[in-house]
Amino acid sequence: MAQKIVTLQQTEDDLKAIKSDYKSRIDVNQAGINLSATRLTSGYEMRSAKCEVRPDYAKKVWEYIRVDTGEIAKTKDMTADDLQMEFEE
């Protein structure tokens, strides 16, 4: 009788472990679906891209140029300090 009780408890513990494992798998898949749905709904996805920052003094802007494509990703107006020339001694 005691052996059967121990076997039953072991089987129930195994079932709980299996349920927990499958719940984790389901949660991972659900998170992936949610992320894909958000991207689809918003119509875009934010990604980081390495950029090189170069001054364009003629236009008085800083240009952020993507390293991978060479396109200008963003421009930012220069401040008065940016335009100030430095003296060499």
C-alpha positions in Angstrom: 0.0 0.0 0.0 2.8 2.4 1.0 4.6 1.6 -2.3 1.5 2.4 -4.3 1.1 5.8 -2.5 4.8 6.7 -3.2 4.4 5.6 -6.9 1.2 7.8 -7.2 3.0 10.8 -5.7 5.9 10.3 -8.0 3.6 10.1 -11.0 1.8 13.2 -9.9 5.1 15.1 -9.5 6.2 13.9 -12.9 2.9 15.2 -14.4 3.4 18.6 -12.7 7.0 18.8 -14.1 5.8 18.0 -17.6 2.9 20.5 -17.4 5.4 23.2 -16.2 7.8 22.4 -19.1 5.0 22.7 -21.7 3.7 25.9 -20.0 7.1 27.4 -20.4 7.2 26.4 -24.1 3.8 27.8 -24.7 4.8 31.1 -23.0 7.9 31.5 -25.2 5.8 30.9 -28.3 3.1 33.3 -27.1 5.7 36.0 -26.5 7.0 35.5 -30.1 3.5 35.8 -31.5 2.8 39.0 -29.4 6.1 40.6 -30.7 5.2 39.7 -34.3 1.7 41.1 -33.9 3.1 44.3 -32.5 5.5 44.8 -35.4 2.7 44.0 -37.9 0.2 46.4 -36.3 2.7 49.3 -35.9 4.1 48.8 -39.4 7.7 49.2 -38.3 10.4 47.8 -36.0 13.0 49.7 -34.1 16.5 48.4 -34.7 19.9 49.8 -33.6 22.3 50.7 -36.4 25.9 51.8 -36.1 26.4 55.4 -37.4 29.3 57.6 -38.0 28.8 61.3 -37.0 30.2 63.8 -39.5 29.9 67.6 -39.5 28.5 69.4 -42.6 29.6 73.0 -41.9 28.0 74.3 -45.1 24.6 73.1 -44.0 25.4 73.7 -40.3 24.3 70.2 -39.3 25.7 67.0 -37.9 25.0 64.0 -40.2 24.5 60.5 -38.7 25.6 58.2 -41.5 24.8 54.5 -41.3 28.0 52.4 -41.5 26.3 49.5 -43.2 24.5 51.3 -46.0 26.2 54.8 -46.1 22.8 56.6 -46.0 22.1 59.6 -43.9 20.0 58.3 -41.0 19.5 61.6 -39.2 20.7 65.2 -39.2 21.0 67.4 -36.2 21.5 71.2 -36.2 24.8 72.4 -34.9 24.9 74.6 -31.8 26.8 77.9 -31.6 29.6 76.0 -29.7 29.8 73.5 -32.6 30.4 76.3 -35.1 33.0 78.2 -33.0 36.5 77.8 -34.4 39.4 77.0 -32.0 42.6 78.8 -32.0 45.9 77.0 -32.3 48.8 78.1 -30.2 
